């Protein structure tokens, strides 16, 4: 009899994705981590450029429908969700 497990959706998507989609999913996970009033900081690995990180963060946010501010600095790339304006928030769906 095969073994059955329930796992997190992000884990299944990460394990089954390839190439660019895997990278985008990793950046989406980064974007979701900071809470209200917090920002994220990504420091490039050897061979990566801050511009590439900024582009990946922006692409992941755009695909997910998340409003994100992304800024480069000397030692890395910073990102945060801007304060929400007045009115009803946009409806977004992250589950295909």
N, C-alpha and C positions, 0 to 999 in steps of 0.2 A: 504494500500500500504506500503511495507517495506521501510525503510529509507536507503539510500545509502550514503556512505562517502568514500572519498579518503584519505588514511593515508600513512605514511612513511613505507617503506618495513621493516625496522628494528623493528618498533613497532609491525607490524603484526607477524613477526617471533618470537619476544620475547613473545607475548601474546599466541601464539599457540604452543610454544615449551615446552618440559617438561624435568625434570631431568638435565642430563649432558649437553644437547644441550642448555638449557636456560643459564647455567653458561658460556658456551663457547661463546654464543652470547653477554653476558654482557662483557666478557673480550675482544671480538672483538671490541665492542663499545669503550672500554677504549683505545685500541691500535690505533684506528683511530683519536682520539682527538688531540694529540700533533702535531703541525705543524712542518715545517722545522726548524731545529735549536732548537727544544724543546724536552724535555724528560717527561715521565710520572713517577709518584711515587705512589705505592700502599702500604698502611699501613694495615697490617692484623687486622681483627676484633678479638674479644675474641674467642678463640678456633681454630683459623686458624693459620697455620704456613707459614713463608716466603717461605719455600720449595714448599708448595702446590700452592701458588700464582705464583711462578716462573714456575712451571709445567703447570699451566692453561694458563698463558700468552704465553708460548712457543707452547703449543698445538694449541691455537687459531691462532697464527701467522702462524704456519705450515699449518693448514687447509685452511687458506686464501691465502697462497702463499706469505706471507709478510716476508721479511728479517728483523729480530728483534734481538737486543742485549738486554739481560736480565741479571741483576746483583743484587745479594742480598747485603744488607747493614744492619747495626745495627737496624735501625728503619723502614725498609721496603724493598720493591723491586723496583728497577729502571729499566726503559726500554726506548729504543729509536731505531729509524731506522738509521742504519749506513749510512755514506755518500755514495752516489752512485758513482760507478766507471765509467770509460769511457765506451762508447758504448751504444747500444740501451738497454733500460730497458726491463725486462721480462714482457710479457703480463700476466695479471691476471684478473680473473673474480670472482666477489663476489656474483653474482646473479645466483646461482645454474645452 
